[in-house]
């Protein structure tokens, strides 16, 4: 079995783990930081905006069992692809949405999926999600990992209270608003 990596930024990484986690073929979903200049940044440093990092999730998956295109489909259903200033309550560069690719196949698949979202007519504003080469990924602190499992009540309140869940239900239906 060969494992591949995918890297997505969609605002708060707590909310980006659950949709991918525990699906057949997904080996691991890690919350962390990417795209910045400071090695091994802390959450506080990233939130300060001085490191240039974005909160992201790295997904380790079996591409024979779970194709990259399917990961992209899930990604699009979890974000507001028209908001480059952050996601929902979380504002600023550390929360901007992006697809980071590890190879040319991922880049092409990401570009195709973005064109498909643009053509779908689902959104009235332009799709502003960046597609960028993957850079160093730094796992976040342990207390951020699997947050939805460790703190289910707080996670659910945040997911609903941030406006993310309502946005997802409005645009994609109840199936994706978890």
Beta strands, then each sheet from edge to edge (+ up, - down):
strand 1: 3-9
strand 2: 26-34
strand 3: 54-62
strand 4: 86-87
strand 5: 90-91
strand 6: 98-101
strand 7: 130-133
strand 8: 137-139
sheet 1: 7+ 6+ 1- 3+ 2- 8+
sheet 2: 4+ 5-
end
